[in-house]
């Protein structure tokens, strides 16, 4: 951390990209796919989060997503989410790009606006016929949600075997290439193509914030062994101080 803060003081980076993973949301209490009991312990995520599963039993898939949506609704953004939102507010959305693998929507709830959601957002639904999306953070309260056109709705998330949202990885890649500093926060570094973004760093530097080493540690100049909520506010304060 001391080396990173000193580099920030000297370099005063003004164009920041951030890549976040499940670790930043874990501190808000976002649970893993499976609960501690009940139906979902009998199912693997790979058996439910697929187009094939939705085709076989859309009501079952929606029951799982409504369970997850209900749990997420009871959580709040933490200090790391808030710090990143402040960074964008102070430097401007044209200088701060937040790239997330999370589908919980906590970055937007914290106030971040320039967010690239690589894997979608669980609070949105998408029409299976027209591909239009709707924001619907509350539970649907019905067995199978439908669009106004009558077609079934599906969660607006990327399922196993599906491509990322159109243009998402291209925008994320451009932001990383242009960044003076890339913050890699709470990601395991094993899910591609997100994990490959760090390799695109051009003239800037990458800093990992994670309690544990990951496959990305070796390609980051700085590795801060701390949780997201512990380290991110300190890093953001240093950036803003260096830019003042």
N, C-alpha and C positions, 0 to 999 in steps of 0.2 A: 504493500500500500504506500509506504513512504516513497519508494522509487516512482510509482505512478503519479503521486501528487506532485513530486518535484518536476517530473517531465511535463505535467500539465501547467505548472507555474511558469516554466521556461518557454514552452511551445505555444501556450494559449490557443488551443484548438478551437476553431470556430464552426467547423462542419462536422457534426457528430452523427454516427449511425449506431443504433442499438439493436442487438439481437437477443430476444428473451425466450426462455423456455419454461418448463413446468416448475422449476425451482423458485421462480419469483412469485408464482401463485400459491405454492405450497404454504408460504408464510401467511397467506390470507385464509388458509384452511380449505383450499380446494382439494377435494379428495381424489384418490385414484379412481380408475374406472369401476373397480369393484367395491362393494360395501363390505361391512364387517359381518353381514348375515343376510339371509334371505335369498331371493331368486337369483340375483346377479352373481353370486359366488359360483353358480353352476354354469355360467357362460363366460367364454373368453371374449375380450373385445373384438378380436379378429373375426368372431362368428356373428357379431351384431353390427359392426361398423363397416358394412359392405353393401354395394348395390344389390348383390345377390340375396343377402339377408332381408333387405327391404322388399325385394320382389316376392320372396317367399312368405314373409309375415310382417307386413308394415306396422301392424298394431303392436307386435312385440318390440320392434325396434323403437317405436315412439314411446312405449312405456319406459324403456331404458333411458331414452333421452329426456323424458319428462322427469324421471328420478334424478338425473344429473342436473337438469336445469333448476329443479327445486333446491338442491343442495347449493348450487352456485348462487342462487338468489339470496341466500342467507349469509353470504360473505361480503367483505368490503375490501377495496384497494388498500394496500399497506404502504409503509413509508417509501419503499422503492418505487412503486407505481406513482406516488405523489411527487417524488423528486424528479422523475423523468418527465412528468407533465409540466412541472415548473421549469425545467430546462428548455422545453419547447416554447413555453410562454415567454421566457426571457430572451432566447436567441432567435425565435421565429421558426415557423414550421418549414420554411425553405432551407433552414440550416440543420434541422434535427429530424431524422427519419427513424421511426421505431418499427422494427420488423419483429413480429412475434409468431411463435409456433402455437401459442395458446388460443383456445377457442372461447374462453370464459368472458371476454369483453371487459376485463378489469382495467385495462389501459385506457380505454375510452371513458369508462366510468370515472376514472381519476382525472380526466381532463385532456389527455393526449388526443390530438386530432390527426396528425400525419402518421397514421398507423397502417402498416401493411400486414394484414392478417393472412399469413401463408396457408393456414389450414381452415379458414372460415371462422364463423362465429355462431356459437350454439344458441344465442338469443335471436337469431334470424331463421326464417324458414324460406324454402324455395319451391316454386311450383314445378312439378314434374313434367308439366306440359309446355308451359310458356317460359320457364326458366327465370321468371321474375322473382324478386325477393321481397320479404316484408320483415320489418322489425317487430318482434313479438316477445319481449322479455318475460311476460307472465306465462303461466301454464295455460295450455289450450283448454283443458278441462273436457276433452272429448276423446273417443277412442282413436279416431283417425282424422287429423286436421285436413281440411280441404281448402283449396284456393277458391276465389270468387267464381272462377271459370268452371269449377266442379272437379278439377283434377286433384289428386292427393298432393299435399305438401310434404316435403322432406326437410330434415335439418340442413341448414346451409353450412355444412362442414365437409371437409375432404375426407372421404372414406378410403379404406385400403383399396389400392388398385386404381384410384382416380387421379387425374391430373390436378395440379394446383390451379387456383383461380387465374383466369386469363390475365396476363401481364404482371402478375404478382412477383414472380421470381426475377423478371426483367427489371422491374422497378427497384426491387431489393438489391440486385446486383449493381445497378447504377449508383445507388446510394452508398454502398460499401466502397466501390471504386473511388468515389469522389470524397470519401470521408478523411478527415485528418485524424480522427480517433473512432475506433469501433469498440463499443462495450459489449461483451458477450456475457450475458447475465443468466445464470440458472438453467443453462441448457446442457444436456448430456453429451451433445456433440456426436450422436450416432444416427440421427435422423436426417436423411438427405431428401431434397437438395439443400435444406437449410444449413446443414453442417459444412457444406462446401463453400458457403459465402465467405468465410474467413480467409480462404485461400485467394480471394480476389483483391485483397488489400493492395493498393498501389503505393502511394507515397506516405500513407498514414501508418499508424500503429494500432495494434489490437490489444485489449486488456480483458482478461477473463475474471469474472467475479463468480466464485463457486466454492463451497466448502471443501469439495473433493476434486482431485485431478480428473481430467477428461481427455479424450483423444485430441481436443483442440488446444490443450495446454501448450503443447510443443510448438504450435504455430502462432501463439500470442506472445508478444514481448513481455507483457506483465501478467502475473497470475496472483490474484488476491484471494486468499483462503478465508473467506467470510461469507455470511449469508447476504442475500440481496438487500434486505432492509438494513443491515449493519453497514454495508460498504457503499451502496449507491448514493445515499444522501451526502456522504463525505465527498465522493467524487464529483457530484453535481455542484456542490458548494465551491469546490476548487476550480472547476471550469468557469463558473460565473464570476468568481473573484479574479481569475486570470484575464477575463474578458472585460472587466470593469475599468 
